[in-house]
Amino acid sequence: MADLSTKIGPLEVKNPIVTGAGPLAGTVEHIKACADAGFGVVITKTTSTPWHLQRYPRPLYTLLDYKKNPQKPYEVPDNFTWIHREHNSVFSPYKFVKIVEQSAKYVKEKGARLVGSFSARGPEWDEIAELYAEAGCDALELNFCCPFPPEGLSQDPEYAKIGIYYTNNPLEGAMICERIKKKIGIPIFAKVSPDGSNFAELAKAYERAGADGVTMFANNKIMRVDIETGKPVNYGPAPGTGPWAKSLVLRWISEVAAKTNFGVMGGRGAAAWEDAIEFIMAGADGVQYCTPVMLRGLGYVNEILGGMASFMDRKGYKTISDFADKALNQIYNNKDLVDKVKPLYAEVDLKKCVGCGRCKKVCWYDVIEMHRKAIFKNERCAGCSLCSQVCPANAITMHERDNDVDHFKALASAHPELLPDDEIFLK
Ligand SMILES: Cc1cc2nc3c(=O)[nH]c(=O)nc-3n(C[C@H](O)[C@H](O)[C@H](O)COP(=O)(O)O)c2cc1C
């Protein structure tokens, strides 16, 4: 039977499935329900200090691209776009700490971990960290990610030094990590926004400052337009997510995991149980789910855990570490590609070819001519393999070339006169 227990940074967890901070865990009842549902880690709704709470944007949730299957109208589609305008908790951290106190023991009894999420300013960071730690949090997630609440609500630039400000000013974020680590004995994770850049450098700065891990990512601002009315959906650019976001996140998870030695929590775009496996193989230690569980209900957590366990049994993986980082350790850079991967060319099986011309339409190297069937000029084939992937008759196979020169000549076949004069590439 698969063992899902693992570690996220120094935090020992019964499984790597984590609530993305948000409405899943904003009240005592919901935090306890998340623990009942089987989450390995419950991260609370982010709180921030009172001056952020004076005006509350409407927390509208809009679902786009939500294509219901008429045969299964109650099922959440595999892909969708979610745009929302939700603020941090309406309760200040100084009050929310009571919610932490009232749920910490229960979460522990269920074998889960409770992580407090907050964003603050100046010395309040330290104060709230201490309060949350005393109230029973097993770890903290510092919200360096949310675009709310200051935007548009105050003229005072100091007011904006909260949430995403620290994704964009990582050295200031690192100073906060350092200060908090000196004060409290529990792990801290910094959650960043994808609206930043160079996350590997940012994560290294947090690691040097003593943080125990990074969470990538919160939502970034996205925008869509209703072309019938000409209005921006949900009143303009706003935080958004969806299963489509996964590939961007995995890219950064792998880069950060390769360059740091601390915990990496992945989130945004994980929707199915398979996504958790993918995140972990790419380098994540824990995987956050927010909107997929909001849309399906807490019973979905069992499906994620069950799917992971069956997969592990099928593959003979006894523990998470049997497949963790598996993809991360096999990433090739361009030099590896040249050194280790043979160039390809396509070959068509004329007995299978139905003469539809689909391959010709996608071939941008002018390899294919249609004479009732597809005829390939292999000496022009760049080996991109698109034709073999779209062929409806599975008539095309890719073969390895035995030398780079033929590949290079194929790439240049439209303009051989433009090749370098010294022909160094062709030797
Ligand atoms: C309605 C809503 C409220 C959220 N509130 C918070 C929050 O308070 N703090 C935070 O760090 N992230 C917040 N998030 C971001 C989620 O924790 C998560 O990072 C994001 O939704 C991406 O994950 P997903 O694709 O699984 O939804 C919120 C997301 C949603 C949809």
The ligand as an SDF file (V2000), in Angstrom:
LIG
                    3D

 31 33  0  0  0  0  0  0  0  0999 V2000
  -11.4310   33.1520   -4.1820 C   0  0  0  0  0  0  0  0  0  0  0  0
   -9.9670   33.0310   -3.9340 C   0  0  0  0  0  0  0  0  0  0  0  0
   -9.3900   33.6180   -2.8360 C   0  0  0  0  0  0  0  0  0  0  0  0
   -8.0280   33.5040   -2.5970 C   0  0  0  0  0  0  0  0  0  0  0  0
   -7.4890   34.0560   -1.4890 N   0  0  0  0  0  0  0  0  0  0  0  0
   -6.1770   33.9070   -1.2420 C   0  0  0  0  0  0  0  0  0  0  0  0
   -5.6090   34.3980   -0.0480 C   0  0  0  0  0  0  0  0  0  0  0  0
   -6.2910   34.9300    0.8050 O   0  0  0  0  0  0  0  0  0  0  0  0
   -4.2820   34.2640    0.1140 N   0  0  0  0  0  0  0  0  0  0  0  0
   -3.4760   33.6500   -0.8070 C   0  0  0  0  0  0  0  0  0  0  0  0
   -2.2620   33.5390   -0.5980 O   0  0  0  0  0  0  0  0  0  0  0  0
   -3.9930   33.1380   -1.9360 N   0  0  0  0  0  0  0  0  0  0  0  0
   -5.3230   33.2540   -2.1760 C   0  0  0  0  0  0  0  0  0  0  0  0
   -5.8560   32.7060   -3.2880 N   0  0  0  0  0  0  0  0  0  0  0  0
   -4.9670   32.0060   -4.2420 C   0  0  0  0  0  0  0  0  0  0  0  0
   -4.9980   30.4880   -4.0170 C   0  0  0  0  0  0  0  0  0  0  0  0
   -4.4680   30.1520   -2.7610 O   0  0  0  0  0  0  0  0  0  0  0  0
   -4.1800   29.7660   -5.0730 C   0  0  0  0  0  0  0  0  0  0  0  0
   -2.8410   30.1710   -4.9650 O   0  0  0  0  0  0  0  0  0  0  0  0
   -4.6720   30.0630   -6.4750 C   0  0  0  0  0  0  0  0  0  0  0  0
   -6.0830   30.0210   -6.5420 O   0  0  0  0  0  0  0  0  0  0  0  0
   -4.0910   29.0950   -7.5180 C   0  0  0  0  0  0  0  0  0  0  0  0
   -4.3950   27.7730   -7.2500 O   0  0  0  0  0  0  0  0  0  0  0  0
   -5.5850   26.9710   -7.9620 P   0  0  0  0  0  0  0  0  0  0  0  0
   -5.3200   26.9480   -9.4300 O   0  0  0  0  0  0  0  0  0  0  0  0
   -5.5220   25.6280   -7.2940 O   0  0  0  0  0  0  0  0  0  0  0  0
   -6.8540   27.6960   -7.6430 O   0  0  0  0  0  0  0  0  0  0  0  0
   -7.2280   32.8090   -3.5210 C   0  0  0  0  0  0  0  0  0  0  0  0
   -7.8010   32.2110   -4.6420 C   0  0  0  0  0  0  0  0  0  0  0  0
   -9.1510   32.3150   -4.8470 C   0  0  0  0  0  0  0  0  0  0  0  0
   -9.7360   31.6440   -6.0580 C   0  0  0  0  0  0  0  0  0  0  0  0
  1  2  1  0
  2  3  1  0
  2 30  2  0
  3  4  2  0
  4  5  1  0
  4 28  1  0
  5  6  2  0
  6  7  1  0
  6 13  1  0
  7  8  2  0
  7  9  1  0
  9 10  1  0
 10 11  2  0
 10 12  1  0
 12 13  2  0
 13 14  1  0
 14 15  1  0
 14 28  1  0
 15 16  1  0
 16 17  1  0
 16 18  1  0
 18 19  1  0
 18 20  1  0
 20 21  1  0
 20 22  1  0
 22 23  1  0
 23 24  1  0
 24 25  2  0
 24 26  1  0
 24 27  1  0
 28 29  2  0
 29 30  1  0
 30 31  1  0
M  END
$$$$
